[in-house]
Amino acid sequence: MISHPSPLTSLRQSLASSETDPSAIAADAATKTNRNASHNTYVTLTSNESLHRAERLPCLFADVQNRPILYGIPISIKDCFDLEGTATSCGSRYYAQLHPIATDNSWIAQRLLDAGAIVPGKTHLHQLAYGITGENADYGNCLQPRDATLLTGGSSSGAAASVQEGSALAAIGTDTGGSVRVPAALCGLAGYRSSYRVSRGEERWAGGAHLAPSFDTLGILFRDLRDGPTLANAIYDIPLTSATTQLRIGYVGEDFLHDCEPEVLSAYTAWKQHLAQHNATLTPIDTSFWSDSSEIFSTIQASEAAAIHRGHYEHFEPAISERLFWGSSVTHDQLQSLHRRLAVFRSQMSSIFQKVELLIAPCAPVNKLLAGHDQSHIRKAILRYTTPASLAGLPAVTLSGEAIGASMGTGIQLMAAPMQDAALLTFAASLKTVEM
């Protein structure tokens, strides 16, 4: 089990002791960008700007004893958020040309800069953030830096790649239907999807492009669970709290897991055992009503995405264009019916949290997406695992299977009731895991 400092703690200690400085960190990050075989971790690199900013940081934050938590820390941003001086592509060359150069920062970009972070660039994403594989006809399919035969997953594909390649210590992603959880799981990383209500905070989506406002959430990808509370506190004001012991954790049963690959099931079993060793009481939960989640989610999502991108459908990849045209055909009466079903679903999820504090389930039934293979079937299979949390607006943390010695890519999602982000992150950070 680990005893070394976490990546964030280690870098902050090196900065505090003057073993390194922001300029050296920015220069090192610049040498690691786009190190995957597809050379497309980033859609837009801001290495020169990052180096200039890093040189100014000691003057911008002159009080050495009171420098912010993210001082000198490289953090990438998904290219669906504005960064001053760049165009926001949303993963589409058409939008990269259509959108003007941003004259202001999005809320999240400004938040990082105010906290002293270095932004090495804006990362690759599945087009419009409307996909789960990280494939992109305009910017190329995003491959894992550690294994060129594997896709990163998406839609926060470049976010995962930036952490894996080491050009960023953490990455800002979004999660509508699994877009933080799935790439984190497949890439062996930790991930945090915020509660829906956290992401709806005052102006927090300012300067950001929505996919489906009913479900869009902000998130972070990073390497070590211990860094989760500090990152979430610095970026999203999630309060720091003490870890809760003797939690009740509900888990999905074999009837739901019928399509899981053996490696995923093995990691799931290992994590349940690991949680039990941390004084958690595990109990099975009835997930029969989850069978309704994918239809509710996918239809509302398509309708909202169609409204946002109306007039531009023909400029996107065929699979996405088809979803948008389908979404535009959804009637008002159909949407009203779906929202009634959504309210029932949320009520049923609330009932579960009257019996347990947390839920655990795999992030996906597979542990890898092979580059160059037909992935057209996988979106529906993965959404069955991710959409329950999306519909209910739950916060979730991805627990890497590799962190407890399981196979590559076997991430598990740990979910809490809405707005229980602090307790969830703190508990996850308390779980002792192997060195990554």
Secondary structure, DSSP 4 states (H G I P E B T S, - for coil): ---SPPHHHHHHHHHHTTSS-HHHHHHHHHHHTT-STT--SEEEE-HHHHHHHHHHHHHHT--GGG--TTTT-BEEEETTB--TTS---TT-HHHHHHSPPPSS--HHHHHHHHTT-B--EEE--SGGG--SS---TTT-PPEETTEEEEE--SSSHHHHHHHHHTS-SEEEEEESSSTTHHHHHHTT-EEEEPPHHHHTSTTTTTTB--S-TTT-EEEEEES-GGGHHHHHHHHH-PPP-PPP-S-EEEE--TTTTTT--HHHHHHHHHHHHHHHHTTPEEEE---GGGGGHHHHHHHHHHHHHHHHTTT-GGGS-HHHHHHHHHHHT--HHHHHHHHHHHHHHHHHHHHHTTT-SEEEEES-S-S--BTTS--TTHHHHHHHHHHHHHHHT--EEEEPGGGGT--TT--EEEEESTT-HHHHHHHHHTS-----
